[in-house]
């Protein structure tokens, strides 16, 4: 008799629930921080021409040389720094965890933050320590220092701006964490396009600092492309964990083409930032809504009854993210992605109606 899954599958995996992606069919989709804008037709034609001539019979360039050169220019990677690419930045988080997963090693993150830090640390067989943020979602340096002392984490993740709270942490507090850390600190700049602050220019200033970005929030979520930049002393090892062809031919070609038109993506990000300001003002006008300032392409807000507001929105065809129950600091909080002006208006109408009912 073969053994049962209970006997074979690791305890920490069986204890997990699968990462749930809700079905958004037919809904106004404001749950996943996607850019609501498509690419202009000329750029789509250029992409189509590249794809038509792609050698799909061949494996991709394992070094992704053209794409890396485009990324270096588009993201202003400091000279002398290495790059590792991932199938989304999720995969980079996984590679980092796999590379440092010695028995007993710990990943440290702040809470609430991006859930994949904990999930992928657990999947790699590592311990995870979550350090609660202050009530106003700023870094609690005293608690962070104590946790760093206690756990000696091999890897620390700081999302900058943070998801789901939307704020940028104080840069000098992040520096204190980098200085106190015995291991790697990854500053995850997934929302950089909407933030106007970055640790990218500071790579090399701290030997243990790595900066992660993604093309997803910029408007290329469907391509699945993330990048990790930093000193080769670390990245040469992370790269050994990478599967040789993790960034496929089409992603390499299409991203290399689009990155030559960063102005298009940046113009979209500017529109999203303007809409974010308008959406914040409108949210704050609604009675019983406390909306938080955001440096990202989403806004977190608190209502009296989040579960009721969330299902009311869903009934009215608008999907956002319900954060209630995910962390004590997020009681009755919801998170909405900044969409097009039309989508945002539809969301605001549906929210007002859901709060009234
Ligand atoms: N980091 C943060 C902070 C995020 O919020 C997300 C996506 N929600 C990611 C990384 C992962 O993005 P992707 O895998 O699409 O690059």
Boltz pocket constraint, residues with backbone or C-beta under 6 A from the ligand:
constraints:
  - pocket:
      binder: B
      contacts: [[A, 32], [A, 33], [A, 87], [A, 88], [A, 89], [A, 90], [A, 91], [A, 114], [A, 159], [A, 161], [A, 162], [A, 163], [A, 188], [A, 190], [A, 213], [A, 214], [A, 215], [A, 216], [A, 221], [A, 224], [A, 225], [A, 226]]
      max_distance: 6.0
